[in-house]
């Protein structure tokens, strides 16, 4: 039995199938049809809803999610807000009113998703804050309008913020959420809140498939029509949600359950190169659900985070009820979408050392569109130059092999050479000797080779010209 808050009422639902999406639950079971299905893959945002939850300090916060790839059971303990819930009697919500006044809706199919994305932004602003064009655009970047009405939509978002007064009684909602007990162990989707509970559940049976944010795994349900009758979710395990910094060693440890948006908040000040990359990994809806551990665990050759962490010589910690083990990240991937993970073992965290003042970190993502797209190629390079000579270089590459790779032989060949000795042709020839890029629908091997050579050479030459790090 799951229980959640909707329109100030606690709703109870019988145990839901583990692979039932929140979108199908809303439309088919609850007949709440304001939430639309556009793509069923987390790309278009027509299905966007907001989930209210209590953060680590007990404060209420709202996050936008793609209902089409979010398990319905994830509603448990949260508040559900759809576009149809915002109007109070005959009074439109300020976001809805702004969309009317700015003529921000054309065919209207995408509008509920835009409304919810804008609502979440409004609830995150401090009183009197007016978002910039960039902030307003970023808030709705995960919503596609095929009528191309983006100018009026961004204008409506900014107008809504001008005199925004939240209709949400945050204290009341927080109190109501606190009254909901944890999900029972009879559920088809189990949601343990600690590693101890996870261990106990794993001992009860091994037929539960592990799911983190589900932004990749749930595509097997919506796109391949696979059945997943039992799943064990990691989204609420407290020990996996932490980011810690060791002042003595200078190392950072990021929990596997940390979402992309939580990592973005930290990286904005601590590691800007990572923050910039995260802004180009999906939308807010995806970044609110996608996790560090999930990005590693899928072992995709074009995963966005592994190349960066390979360039930082990261270590990954694996955990099971029998203990934990650490190993270099380059040893984690064993082949195309395969890893060293053993039965009942999960990714616990990743640790790395921040680049020091002598090092230059460059991260370049190549994709068919700038926003919300999968990489064709991702290059990360961390290096030190001394009078034009490459004293140190560590690489991380995605899209050039069956797994993300640190291209150690290529890095070894570059170390100790002068940047001035390399031009595009010689760099390309060198890379061709050490790598065999993939050839698929996203990019040809030839194009990936071209990009790798050009981007790496540009990074080295720019660092030499602007002043050696």
N, C-alpha and C positions, 0 to 999 in steps of 0.2 A: 504494500500500500504506500503510494507516494502522497505527500501533502505539500501544498504550496499556497501562496497568497495571490488572489486575483480579485480586483475590484473590492478590496478591503474585506474579503471573505476567505476563510481557509477552505480550500478545495481538496477533497480526498478522492483519489482515483485508485481503482484496483490495480494490482501488480501489472505493470505494462511490459510488453515484450521488450527485451533488451535492445533490439535493433529498430524499434519504432521511432521514427523521427518526430521531433517536436512539431514540425510542420504538419505531418499527417495526423498527429494527435489533435492539433488545434482544428484543422479543417474537417477531418472525417469523424472524429469522436466527439468533439465539442461544438462543431458547426460554427466555429469562429473564423469566418471566411475573409476578414479584412486582410489577413496575412496571405500573401500570394506565392504561388510557385512559379518561378521563372526558369531556373536552370537546374535545380536539384544538385548543385555541385559547389555552392558557396561562392559563386562568381558575381551574380547580378544584384543581390541585396533585396530583391522584391519580398523575400520572406523574413526580413529583419524584425526581430522583437527585442525588447529590453528585459534583462533579468536584474532584479534588485537583490543584492546580497549584502551581508555584513562583512566588512573587511577585518583585518587582524586586530584593529582597535575597537571593533564593535560598531563602527559607523556605517550607515547605509550608503552604498554606491550602486550606480547603474552601469551595466555593460550591454552593448549591442552584440547580438549573436545571429548567425545564420540558422534559422530554425530548420532548414532543409537538411543540415548535416549535424545537428545537435540531438543526441538521444533524448527522448521525451522524459525519461526518468531523471535527467539532470535538473528538471524543474524542482525536485524535492528540496524543501527548505528555502526556496527563493520566492521572490515576488515576480509575477508575470505582468508585463505591460505590452499591449498591442496598440496599434494606431486607433482602434475603435474604443479604447479605454480612456482616452485623454479628454474627450469632451465631457464637461460637467453640466448635465441638463441641457439647456439651450445655449450654453456658453462654450464656444470653441476654446481649445487650448491655445495659448499664445503662438505656438508654432503653426498650428492649423490656420489660425487667423492670418498670420503673415503669409502663408502660402496662398490663401485666397486673395489677399490684397495685392500681392506681387504677381498674380497670375502664374504661379510656379508649377501648376499642374496642367498637363495637356491631355494625353489619352488617359492618364490617371492610374495605369496599372502599377507603375513603380512608386507612386506617391506614398503609400503606407510605409514602405521601407525608408524613404527619405524622411518622413515625419518622425519615425522612431530614432533614426540616426541623429537628427537635429535635436530631438528631445533629450537624448543622452548627453549631447554637448551642452545644452542649456543647464542641465542638472550638475555639470562638472565645473561651470564657471563660477567665479566669485561674484558677489552682488555688484552690479554696475559694470561688469566687464563686457566689452564688445569685441567679439572675435575678429581677427584680421581676415582678409580674403583667403590667405593661406590656411589658417586654422579652420575656417568654415568649409573650405574645399576639402581639406583632409578629413573632416568629420563625415563627409558624404562620399568619400572616394570609393567606398565599397558598394555604392548604389549606382546602377546603370540606368540612364534615361535614354531610351531609343528615339525619343522626340527631340533630343538635344536641347533641353531647356535649362542647361546648367547655369547660365547667367542669372536668370530669375530665381533659381533655386538657391544659389549662394546668397543672392540679395535677400531672399526671404529668411534665411538662417540668421543673417546679420540683423535684420529688422526685428526678428523675434527676441533678440537679446537686448534690445534697447531699453525696454521697460519690463524685463522678465521678472515675474514673481512666481516662484514654484508653488503649484497647488498641492504638493506632496507634504503630508504630515510625517516627517522623517522619524520623529520619536515614536509615533504610533506604529508606523510600519516596522521599525526595528524591534519594538516590543512584540509585535505579532510574529515576526520571524523567529524570535528567541523561544517562542512557545512550541515550535515544531521540533519534535524529537528526531534523532538520526534515523536514517533509512534502515529498515529491518533486514536481517540476513536471509529472508526468504525471497528477496527481489531477484529478478532475472538479470538486472544490472546492479552489481554490488558497488557501494561507494564507501570504502573504509576511510577513516580519518586519521589513521596512524599506521606506521610500519608494523607495529605489534598486531593490530587488527588485520592488516594485510596478510601477515604470516599465518595467523590463525585461520583465515578464510582459505588460503592456499592449501593448507593441510587437509581441509575438508573435501577437496576434489581438484582435479587438474583440467577440467573441461571448460574453464572460463577463459575467454580470450581477453588479453590485456588491451585496454583503451586508455589513452590519455585525453587530449582535447578532441580527438575524433575528426579533425579536419582532413585527414588523409584516409583513415580507416573507414569512416562512414561513407566514403565514395564507393567502397566495395558493395555497400548496401544499395545506394541510390543509383549507381551507374551500372554495376555488374549484376545487381539483383541477387546478391548472395544473402544467405540467412545466417544470423549470428545469435543463436538462442540464449547464450549465456556470456556475459562480459563482466570483467572486473575493472572498475574505473580507478584511475590514480589521481583524479582531479582535485580531491579534497584531503590528500595526505599532507599533514602539516610539515613533516620533515623535508618534503620535497619542494617546499615553496620558498625556501630561504636563499638570499644572496648575502654572503659574508665575505669580509675582507680581513686578511691577516696583515696587520701593520708591520710585523717583524719580517716576514718572508716576502711580503709584497704580492702574495697570491690571492686570487679571488676564487670563491667557490659558488657556483650557480646551481641551484637545485633543479632536478629534471622536470619538476612540475611548474617551474616558473614560466609564466606566459610570456609571449613575445612583447606584449605591451608593458608588463611589469619590468622586463629586461630593458625595454626602451627607456622607461623612466630612469632607471639606474644609469644606463649607458650614455644618456644625453650629456651628462657632466663628466663621467668617468672614462668613457671610450667612444668619442664622437663617430669614429669610423663604423663601429658596430651599430650605433644609433641610426646612421644614415642608411645602412643596409636594412635594418629592421623596418624602416619607413617604406621600403620597397618590397617587403614580404607581405603580400596580401593586403587586406583592408583592416580597419579596426575590428570588424566582426570576426575576421580570421585571427588577428593578433590577440584578441581577448580569449580565444579558445586554444590556439596552437601553443605548443610547449617546446622547450629546449629538448627535453628527452624524447618527445615524439619526433622531432626533426632528425635526431640522431638515429632513433630506433627504426625508422622506415628504411634506413640505409640506401636511400635513393642516390644515384650517382650525381644528381643535380640538386641535392639538398642545399639550402642556402647557408646554414650556419657552419657545417663541418669544415669547409675550406678556411674560413677565418680562424677557427680554433686550431686547425692543423698548423697554420702559420704562427700561432702563438705557443706551439709545443704543449698543447693542452693534454691533461690526463682525464680519463673518464673513470668514475667509481661505479662499480656494479654491486648490487645488494641482493642478498637472499636471506632467508631465515637462518642459514648456516654461517653467515658472516658477509663481510665486504671485501672486495679486491679492487685495486687500482691498476690501470695499465695505460700506456700511451695511447692517445686517440687513434694513431695510425694503425695500431694493432687491433682495433675494435671491429673494423670492417673486413670481412673475409671474402666477399664476392658480391655480385649483383644482388642487392637487397637481402644480404645475409650478414650476420654478425656472430660474435663469440658468445652471445647470451645463451645461457643454459636454461633448462626448464625451471620455472618459478624464480628466475633471476630477472631483476629489472635494472634500468639505469637509475642510479641514485643522484648523481651530480657530475658536473664537469669543473675542473679547476685549471687555472692558467695564471700566468704572471703578466701584468700590464706592461706594455712597451715602456722602456725608460726614455729619458730625454735625448739619448743618442740615436734612437731607432726611429725609422720612418715606417708607418703602417699604411698600406694602400689596399683598398678593397674595391673591386670593380665587378658589377653585375651586368651581364649582357642578356637581354630578353627582347621579345618581339614588341612589347610595349613597356613603357616606363613603370606604370603602376600595376600592381595586382597581377603579376604574371610569374610563371615558373622560369627559372634560369635556363638559358641555352648554354651559358658558360659563366662560371664565377671564379675570379682570380683574387687571391689574397697574397700579399708579399710583405714581409717584415724584414727590414735590412738596415745595415749601417754602412755608410760610406766614409772613407778616409782619404782625402786628397784625390778624389775621383776613383778610388779603388774600392771594390766590394769586400769589406772586411767580414761581413756576416750577412747571410740571407736565408730565410726560411719561407717556404711556399705552401700554399694550399690551393688546390684546383678542383673544381667540380665540372663535370661534363666532358672530361678528357679520358676517362677510364671507366671501368665497371663499378668502381667505388670512388668516393672522394679520395684524393691522393696528395701527399706532401711532395711528390716529385723530387725525392731526395737526391737522386743521381744528377738531375738537372741543376739543383741548387749547389751541389758539390762542384760541378763544372764551372758555375758562375763565380763561386767564392774565390777571391784573390785576384780576379781580373779587373782591368780598368773599364769603366763604363764607356769611355771613348773608343774602345776597340770594337764595340758592337754597333752594327747598323741593323736595319730591319731584315735584310736578306740573311745575314749571318745568324741573327737571333732565331729566325724562323727555321733555319737549317739545324741549329742546335736543338731546338725544341722537338723538331721532327725526329731526331735521333733518339730522344728519351721518352717521347709520349706517342700514343696512338689514339687520338681523339675519336669519340663516338661519331657515328653518322646516322642521324635519325630525322624525324619530321621537323624537329625544332631547329636544327642546324646541321649542315654538312660537316664532315671531318675537316674539309678544306677551310671552311669558314671559322671553325673553332681554332684551328692552327693559326690562321691569320690573326684572329683576335688576341690569342694568348701572346703571340710574338709582339704585336703592336702595343698592347696594354702594358706588358712587362717592360718593354724598352722605354715607353713613355714615362713610366713610374721612375725608373732609374735615372733617366736623363733630366726629368723635372726636378728630382731631389738634388742632383748635381748642380743644376743651374740656380735653384732658389736658395742654396746653402745646405751643405751636408748636415744631415741630422746627427 
